[in-house]
Amino acid sequence: MADRQLKLGFILHGVGPGWDDWRHPNAQVDASTSLPFYVRQAQAAERGKFDYLFVADSVSINARSSPHYLNRFEPLTILSALAAVTQHIGLVGTATVSYTEAFNLARQFASLDHLSGGRAGWNVVTSWLAGSAANYGKSEHLGHAERYRLADEYLDVVKGLWDSWEDDALVRDKASGQFLDPDKLHELNHKGEFLSVKGPLNISRSPQGQPVIFQAGSSEDGRTFAARHAEAIFTHQEDLAEGQAFYADLKARARGFGRDPEKLFILPGARPVVGSTEEEADRLHTELAGLVSLENALRALGRAFNDHNFSVYDPHGAFPDHVAEEGRKSNQSASERVLGYAKQGLTLGEIALRVATPKGEFVGTPEHIADRFQLWLEQRGSDGFNVFESLPGQLEVFVDHVVPILQQRGIYKQDYAGTTFRENLGLDVPVNRNTAARSARAAA
């Protein structure tokens, strides 16, 4: 068995991540609000020993948003439902620090952690769409750097709330009548630049101590935040060389913060198209790409630029330079990738279709997909992948035909290692800060 094994997550994306996926003949058009659909996917992913399910989110839409984002479940609601029909797989949900009260978020994720027996994970985001502000009574959206300062403080507050209860605070002694050891329940009393939170949290620590922390920013601020705080990072890299550069950078930054870089998992997105032959896989990818209209490709392109409306420009013309600033204020990493295409001389329409219908490295036979996954792992381009379903039914094909090859090669687990998400990932239970302080006082 290899020293390092792939970590795999599956993203629950309902009718699909694109604007036109729902048009496939076999697509379930109400999948984004269908509990039975998600139950089938969750149980298939668990059968394939996936490490986690992931639910992305945003809190702003308009008529140009993708079908899945227009109409879908709130992340913690669907993950709580799926906790009841799964046993081992991690449950990772996105929640924004910019538009969620820290106490509420800490309570919700702690509740999911208890409901699932210690399988919760939080994908920390700052929200890049400026339209989010108006949904929460805010006059303006925080700037990029300011959002990450908020995220630093916010994460420390949430972790502090999760540590409100020491592990043995609940006595529950019927004979004596003592339910709680009050010395082991702690107020946070935080007052900072952005937040003021008293505490304590009204739910105890879970079997894994704290939910696993995920993060998805690839900008300079995002990389620094991830290297300091995250235990797993979602990213997008187009090829192995790009993946290796990102991987080396994040591991070095984590080491610079005094962290063990092997306890930080880099997980690029992958949308495998699996066919019994290379020809069949190519045909399936062509089928997928053929669903995409230029109109919707332009809509998709706008998302990284604060939902900018690119349909007002000539698709045969150059990318409009003045829009670049919207990307710097919004999704910096994704918008910079698009600007790189523009520098190659591609037209606006060509850029939009390239972004909407990438082929990438993961189109081929089960052996080809396994080869590429293994290469990225062994060449330090990733620690695993965040897997999207490319076409209806492809999750089951991946589980039945790619997973056994990865297992035979010893680079993917035969079964779950433990009962909690942290145990299955090989991550330590965080030390409760109040217990640590008590131990330090006793030693002194």
N, C-alpha and C positions, 0 to 999 in steps of 0.2 A: 504494500500500500504506500502511496506517495506521502511525503511529509506534509505537503499542502494539498488540501482538497477544495474543490469548487464549492462556493456558496451560491445557491440559486434562489432567486425570488421570482414570484409571478405577479404581474400587475393586473389587477381587476379593472378592466376598462370597458365593461358593458358592450355598447354597440361598436366600440373600437376607438383607437387613438386618433384616427384621421377624420376628415370631414365627409368622406364618401364610403367608409367601410360598411355602413348600415345598408348600402344598396346591394351588397352581395346576395345572390339568390338564397344562400343558406343562412344568412344573418338573421338573428332574432331582433326585430326592430325595437322591442321594448326592454332589451336586455339590461339597460342601465338602471332600471327600476324593477327588476325581476329578482326576487329572492331565490326562487328555484334555479334560475340560471346561475347565480353566484354560488349557490350550494354545490351544484354540479362541478363548477370550475374549482372551487376550494377543495373538494374531495378528490378531484383528479390530481391537483397539484400536491396534495398530501400523499396520495398513492405514489407519486413520483418523488417523494422525500424532499420536496422543495423546502427551503429553510423558512420562507415567509410568504405571505400574501401582502400586497401593497395597494393601498387606495390613495391615489393622488387627489388634489383638490385645489380649488380657487374660490374666491368669494365675490367674483364680479363676472357678469356675462352681458352680452348684447346679442342682437339678432345675427351677427356674423360668427358667433362662437360655434365650436364643433358640436354635433348632435349629442355626444356623451356629456359634454360640459353644460349643455343647455338644460338637461333633465336627468338628475342622478341622485343617488343617496348621499347623505352626509356621512363622512368616513367612519366615525366612531359608532354610529347606529348600525351600519351594515357589518362592521367588524364584530360588534357585540353579538349580532345574530349568528355570524359564522363561528364564533367561539363555541356555540352550543352544538354545532354539527361537525366539529373537528377536534382532534386530541393533541396533536403535536406541533403543527405548523405555526410559525410566528404570525402576528397580526399587526401590521404596520400602517398607521394612518397619518395623513398630513394635517397639520394644524398651524395656523399663522400666528406669529407673535404680535403682529401689527394690529390684529382685530379680534383677539381673544383675551379675556381676562385671565391672568396667570393662575389665580386660585381655581377658577372653573376648569381650565385645561388640566391642571395638576390632578384635580378630583376626577375628571372624566377618564384620563389615562390610567390612573390608579384603579379606578373601578373596572376598566377593561382588563387590567392586569390580574385583578382578583377573579373576575368572571372566567377568565381563560386559564387560570392556574399558573400565571406567570409567563404569558406569551405576548405581551404588548410591546410595541415599538412606536416611537414618535418621530416622524419626519418633520424636522424644524424648518419652517419657511418664513420669509419676511413679507411675501406677496409683492409681485412686481407690477400688477395692473393698477394704474392710478384711479380707475373707476371704483375700486374697492372702497375708497374713503367715504364716498357719498352714501354707501349702504350702511355705514356705521356712524353717521352724524358728524363726520370729520370734514373740515373745510379743505384739507389738502392731504396728499399722500406723502409720507416721510421720504426724504432723499435716500439714495442707495447706501451711503456710508452711515447715515443716521439709523437706518433700519438695522444694520448689523451691530451698531452699538446697543440698540434696544435688545437685539437677540442675545448678546452676551449677558446683559443684566437679567433678562427674562429667564434664560436657561438656569442661571444660578439660583434665581428665586424658586423656580419650579422644583429643582433638585432639593432645595432647602425645605420646601413643603413636603416632598416625598420622604424626607428624613425627620418629619415632625415626630413620628413614632419610632422609638427604639424597638428592636425586634421582640423584646420580651416585656413590652409595656403593658400588654393585656394579660392580667393575672387570671381573671375569670374563676376565682375560687368561691364556689358556692357555700362551703362550710363557714368561711370567714366573712363572706359578703363583699369581698374586695374584687371589683371588676377591673380596675385600672391602678397601675403604679404611677401616681401623678408626677413623680420625679423623672419619669421617662417619656413624658409627653411635653413637647417643646414649642413655644412660640418662635416665630421667625423674626418678627419685628424689623422688617427690611424697609429702609427708606433710601431710595437712590435717585438717579437722574430721571428715570421714566416711571418707576413703580414704587408704590407704598403698600406693603402687604404685611399684615400682622400674623396670621396663622393662629393656632396650628391647623393642619389639614384634618378634615373630618373623616378620614379613612386611613387605615394603617398600611405599613409597607407590605408588599406582596412577596411571594416565594422567591422572586428573582431580585428583590431589593428595589430596583427601579426599572422602568421600561428602557429598552435599548434605544439609543439616540442615533437617528439617521439625519442626513443633511444632503442637499442637492445643489448647492451653489458652486459654480466653477470660475467665477470672477476672482479677482485678487482678494477682495474682502471675503468672498465665500470660501476660498481655499484656506485662508487664515483661520476663519471661524471653524471650518471642518477639522483642520489639523489640531486645533485646540480642544474641541469638544466632541466631535462625532465618533461613533463606533462603526459606522458604515456610511459610505458616500455613494449617492447616485450620480452618474455622470454620463456624458455622451461623447464618444470618441469614434472617429470615422475609420481608423485603421490601427494596426498594432503599433506602429511607430508613434502615433499620437497618443495611444493608450499608455505606452511605456513612459513617455515624457511626463504625462499627468501623474502616473503611478509613482514615479521616482520623486517628483516634486512634493506630492502630498505626504509620502512616507518620510522624506527628509524634514518637512515642516513639523510633522508629528514628533519626530525624534528631537527636534529643536525645542519643543515644549516639554521635553522630559518624558515622553510617552513611549511605550513599546509599539513600534510601527506595525508589528504583526497582529496587534489588537485593533487595527483600523482596516476595515475591508473596503476595497475599491471595487465598485460594481457598475460597470457601464451597461447601458441599455442594449438589448439585442432582440431583434424581431425575426427569429428563424423561420424560414420557409423550407419545409422538409418534404422531399419527394422520394419515391422509390428509386428513381434514376435522376441524373443531373438534368436530363431533358424535361422530366416531369416537374422538377423544382423550378426550372426556368419558366415553364409554362404557367405554373401557379403564381410566380412573381409577376409575370406579364398580366395575368388575370387581375391581380391585386392592383398593379399600377394603372390598368385600364379603367378602373372605377373612378379615378381621380379626374375631375374637371379642372381646367385652368382657373375658372372663377373661384373654386374652393381652394385651390392651391394658393391663390393670392390671399384668400382669407386666412389660411393657415400661416402664411408668411407674416402676416400682421401681428400675430400673437406676441412674438418676441420684441416687437416695437410698440408696446403698450396698446395693442389692438388697433394699430394704424390701418386705415382703409387704403389698400394698394390698388383697388379696382378703379380708382380715378386716373391712373397713369396708363400710358401706352405699354402693354406687355412686351412689345417688340423693341422698346427703347431701353435706355440704361437705367440702372437702379437710381432712384432719386436721392442724391447726396444729402439733402437737408433732413432726411428722416433719420439719419444716423444718431442724432442726439436723443431721439425717443428711445432707441435701444440702450444707450448708456444709462438712461434713467430707469430703464425697465429690466429686461433680462439680458445682462451684459454678455454672458458667455454665448448664448444662442445668437444674439444679434451680431456679435463679432464674427461668428462663423459665416453668417450671411454676407457681411461686408467683405469677407475674404473671397467669396464667390464673385462679388461684384468687381473686385480688383482683377479677376481673371478674364474680364471682358464679357461675361455672360449677360444676356438681356434679363430684364426683370422677370419675364415669363419663364425663361429657362431656369433662373434661380428658384422661382416658386415651385416648379415641377421637380427640380432636383431635391429640394427640401422635403416635398410631399411624397416622393416615390423613390427613396434611396434603395439601392439593391444591397450594398454592403457585402460583408464576408460570409454571412450566415444563410446562404441559399444553396441547397444541395441535398445530397443523400444523408441519411443518419450518420454514416461514417465521416462524411465531410464536415458536418456540424460538430461532431465529437472532436475531430482533428483540430478544428479552429478553436474550440473552447479549450482544448488541452494546450494548444500553442500559446494562447493568451495567458493561461495560468502559468505555464512553465517559463515563459519569456518575460514574466513580470509586467504584463500589460493590464492584468486585473487579478482580483481574488475570486471572481465569479461574475455572474450576470444578473441583471434585472430583466426578466424575459417578458416580452409582449406576445400576445397571440396574433399572428399575422393574418390568418384566415380562419373562418369557423371550422372547428375540429382539429386545428393544428396543435393545441395543447395536448390532447390525447395522443396524437401521433408522436409528439416529442417524448411524452412519458413512456409510451410503449416501445419506441424504437431508438431514441437517442440515449435516454437514461441508462438502459442496460449496458450499452457500450461504455459509457463513462464509468459505470460501476465495475465492469470487467477490467478496465484499465487501472483501477485502484485510485482514481482521482475524484471519486464521488461516493458518498456514504451508502452503505447497504441499508442502514436504518438510523433512526434518530438516536442521539447519544444519551439524552436525558429527558426530563419532563418540562423544563422551562426553556424559553427562547435563549437565554444566556448560556445554559448548559449545552444546547444544541450548536450554538455558534462558538463555543469554547471561550466565552468571556466570563470574567470574574464578577461576582456580586459586589457592587459598590459598597464601600465601608460607610456606615451611617456616621455622618459628621458629629452628631451629638454623642454617640457611643465612643467614637474616637477621642473626643474631648474629655469624656468621663475617664477613659483609660489613661489618658495623658495626665490628668489630675491625680489619679490614683498612683501612678508611677512616680510622680513628683513628691 
